[in-house]
């Protein structure tokens, strides 16, 4: 398994917090999984646990055979950079950096990913071409791009260096149905080319037919809200 959660529990501090319990969640190598959940269902907390930005109070979060809950803060950051590519809902590009620099950013923090790339700039250009981005945008600043182009740059940044797991947080939420289909075509073509696992979070069940497996938050997680 590329990703495995076992008996994970986490409680946000404070009276307004809630607890999340996930008995089991797995994603196999090269598998694409769609995680469906409404707002407030605990999706963001779950992604934070998977990425190691918060630690579970109990249980294990294992990525590529490493329980990240056992790592120190710095080691978790380095491990995440090496093993996980993240496509954020708001893209999180550096606005005044070039397209190339945005794509290559993870390689600065991930030596193993960097070693898989013999010519980083050329690899970035190849991925962008596969994602339908013209060569002339490579030197452009992120602020000069359309929303659709920024989205594809975010995908290229997550894919470069072939991390084994891609986490995509609502990447199609602002797209119409035609644009969603085109985006998923490009994303799946890239992940399948490298046997990359994909865990994508969404609230849109219409996307389910495109994935190997669909999981609903209410089927894998229990939430307990703090009393007022």
Steps between C-alpha positions, in 0.01 A plus 500: 500500500616852425272644770354328806322650801427272794297587812570871456347742746538876531326764709527869424564697819247742644130495570415563134710208384399151396658158488557290192548124505604299194525125568647421157584665168727360230615601153691245294782567255370656176145510639276804455261567789233766526416606855156661520377712786293805571630813669566427867542126445864502611665489156745781574599344833555167330721655231701681768556167678607330176739783414639506853423864569315377810572182693243241608435456868494127435554255215735500202522687169728302271626626164741287297557272802585788737278592794522878478354538849834369632709763321620830642358821358794564269515137389128507419544811287785338306311173464188679372704690242649172375196275504190715451401739225215731605259683270341770713151633439636856470812374313740685740737610224770757568338795320807680370713192431513354153306193396825302488606612848159415644514150355855436616439626856442153658834377368680752720375314808502145363841363395360158405239655272769722351717196424222354287515806275808519278414841352252676727404786268455267203292261710279787617449607139414142397240465775350838410479401135320178598261712707427725204704804607685678217877534522484879507341505847798334669669833567179686586410597854218305662292818529497528119328166453132418471338298778506190281869547427579552868318178577717308255816653642387380845459149358844510337654611831337205680612250235862598444747250640235227504390491865309176570190678632306798369248673728252724317278725713183600308698591185191507275265694727513818289473325162199426280429143392694524172805651668482243779509215247794651314690560822446144622608362161831681535546409867428131449725481193791626709438288811445184295820558304703469822282262707431783743229462763235773511276599789265777394257672735174640366136561586388411145384136461473544121877454479485150644490308171849622415664341806596145594321538833266748670499544878255710700618670816201376696598141416859522627495767769312590815471858621415609851441869554584670828211607715421874492 
